[in-house]
Amino acid sequence: MYVVGLTGGIASGKTTVADLIASEGINLVDADIVAREVVAIGSNGLKQISAHFGERILLDDGSLNRPLLREKIFSDNANKQWLNNLLHPMIRAELLAQLAASKSAYTLLVVPLLVENNLTTLCNHVLVVDVEEQVQIDRTMARDKVSLQQANAILKSQATREQRLAAADSVVVNNERQQLEQDVAVLHQKFLELAAAAMAD
């Protein structure tokens, strides 16, 4: 099993890169999707969250009230710690299960907070999508309809560009779509070779 970890700051274009690689027949394991699954209706994660925070943390349809939960963990570090202690092991276990089940030549593990949550240990190779910080801010404001202040706050809550680049084995720059497609195609070939070499060892 050869795992390429894909990460990048907010609005760097991780999804675009992941989709390009998936179109080559490579399986994706997406931490954001797993994080939603572990708190889905009927899940053990959601039961524990509602037991801890009370029924008010649920919406009328029984799903998680995300804005209220965000409020509770941003205003109280102990709540944030409790939630992380609950969810991180669940997410990690599910990521490992999905990676083990993958049958493609290599597997792409997509984790926005790969560096921050120290999940680089699950990867054979780390690919970072890199863009200028100003580009991230502009894209975040346009995409998520947030203020400059909010966009800056999100950037500050993540690893710095330098920290991510320091963890990278490969970097792809996402300033221009056509160039990105060409660069990703080259990287895909490289990953196939690396995976084949690792299997041969």
KAGI-V316606 format. One record per residue. PSI is psi in whole degrees, 0 to 359 (NA if undefined). D_CENTER is the distance of its C-alpha to the mean C-alpha in whole Angstrom. Layout:
psi->PSI d_center->D_CENTER
psi->PSI d_center->D_CENTER
This chain:
psi->115 d_center->20
psi->123 d_center->18
psi->124 d_center->14
psi->118 d_center->13
psi->130 d_center->9
psi->126 d_center->8
psi->174 d_center->6
psi->159 d_center->8
psi->174 d_center->9
psi->138 d_center->10
psi->26 d_center->12
psi->339 d_center->12
psi->27 d_center->12
psi->317 d_center->8
psi->319 d_center->9
psi->313 d_center->13
psi->316 d_center->12
psi->317 d_center->11
psi->321 d_center->14
psi->318 d_center->16
psi->320 d_center->15
psi->326 d_center->15
psi->347 d_center->19
psi->7 d_center->20
psi->18 d_center->20
psi->136 d_center->17
psi->141 d_center->15
psi->139 d_center->11
psi->115 d_center->9
psi->116 d_center->6
psi->327 d_center->5
psi->319 d_center->6
psi->316 d_center->9
psi->319 d_center->10
psi->327 d_center->9
psi->321 d_center->12
psi->322 d_center->14
psi->350 d_center->15
psi->21 d_center->16
psi->164 d_center->18
psi->132 d_center->22
psi->353 d_center->24
psi->156 d_center->21
psi->321 d_center->22
psi->315 d_center->19
psi->321 d_center->20
psi->316 d_center->24
psi->324 d_center->23
psi->317 d_center->22
psi->330 d_center->25
psi->324 d_center->27
psi->314 d_center->26
psi->349 d_center->26
psi->164 d_center->28
psi->337 d_center->29
psi->342 d_center->28
psi->355 d_center->24
psi->146 d_center->25
psi->173 d_center->25
psi->328 d_center->28
psi->4 d_center->27
psi->358 d_center->26
psi->169 d_center->22
psi->133 d_center->20
psi->90 d_center->21
psi->316 d_center->18
psi->320 d_center->19
psi->319 d_center->22
psi->317 d_center->20
psi->315 d_center->18
psi->313 d_center->21
psi->324 d_center->22
psi->334 d_center->20
psi->331 d_center->20
psi->355 d_center->23
psi->110 d_center->24
psi->326 d_center->22
psi->320 d_center->24
psi->319 d_center->22
psi->316 d_center->18
psi->317 d_center->19
psi->314 d_center->21
psi->316 d_center->18
psi->318 d_center->15
psi->328 d_center->18
psi->308 d_center->18
psi->324 d_center->14
psi->314 d_center->13
psi->323 d_center->15
psi->315 d_center->15
psi->314 d_center->11
psi->315 d_center->12
psi->318 d_center->15
psi->321 d_center->14
psi->314 d_center->11
psi->320 d_center->14
psi->317 d_center->16
psi->322 d_center->15
psi->316 d_center->14
psi->330 d_center->18
psi->349 d_center->19
psi->140 d_center->18
psi->6 d_center->21
psi->170 d_center->20
psi->320 d_center->21
psi->170 d_center->18
psi->138 d_center->14
psi->119 d_center->11
psi->110 d_center->8
psi->112 d_center->5
psi->109 d_center->2
psi->320 d_center->3
psi->42 d_center->5
psi->314 d_center->7
psi->314 d_center->10
psi->320 d_center->10
psi->12 d_center->10
psi->42 d_center->12
psi->6 d_center->10
psi->338 d_center->12
psi->341 d_center->14
psi->355 d_center->13
psi->147 d_center->13
psi->334 d_center->16
psi->139 d_center->15
psi->125 d_center->13
psi->124 d_center->12
psi->130 d_center->11
psi->121 d_center->12
psi->136 d_center->14
psi->163 d_center->16
psi->145 d_center->19
psi->323 d_center->18
psi->324 d_center->21
psi->317 d_center->19
psi->315 d_center->16
psi->313 d_center->18
psi->314 d_center->20
psi->319 d_center->18
psi->316 d_center->16
psi->319 d_center->19
psi->318 d_center->20
psi->314 d_center->17
psi->1 d_center->17
psi->48 d_center->21
psi->162 d_center->20
psi->166 d_center->23
psi->319 d_center->23
psi->315 d_center->23
psi->317 d_center->20
psi->316 d_center->18
psi->320 d_center->19
psi->319 d_center->18
psi->315 d_center->14
psi->318 d_center->15
psi->333 d_center->17
psi->349 d_center->14
psi->170 d_center->12
psi->151 d_center->13
psi->162 d_center->15
psi->318 d_center->15
psi->319 d_center->18
psi->318 d_center->16
psi->315 d_center->13
psi->327 d_center->16
psi->331 d_center->18
psi->352 d_center->15
psi->140 d_center->15
psi->328 d_center->17
psi->151 d_center->17
psi->135 d_center->16
psi->130 d_center->16
psi->129 d_center->18
psi->72 d_center->17
psi->338 d_center->20
psi->128 d_center->22
psi->313 d_center->21
psi->317 d_center->24
psi->320 d_center->23
psi->314 d_center->19
psi->317 d_center->20
psi->316 d_center->23
psi->320 d_center->21
psi->322 d_center->18
psi->319 d_center->21
psi->316 d_center->22
psi->319 d_center->19
psi->315 d_center->19
psi->318 d_center->23
psi->316 d_center->22
psi->323 d_center->19
psi->316 d_center->22
psi->315 d_center->25
psi->318 d_center->23
psi->318 d_center->22
psi->320 d_center->25
psi->321 d_center->27
psi->321 d_center->25
psi->324 d_center->26
psi->336 d_center->29
psi->NA d_center->29
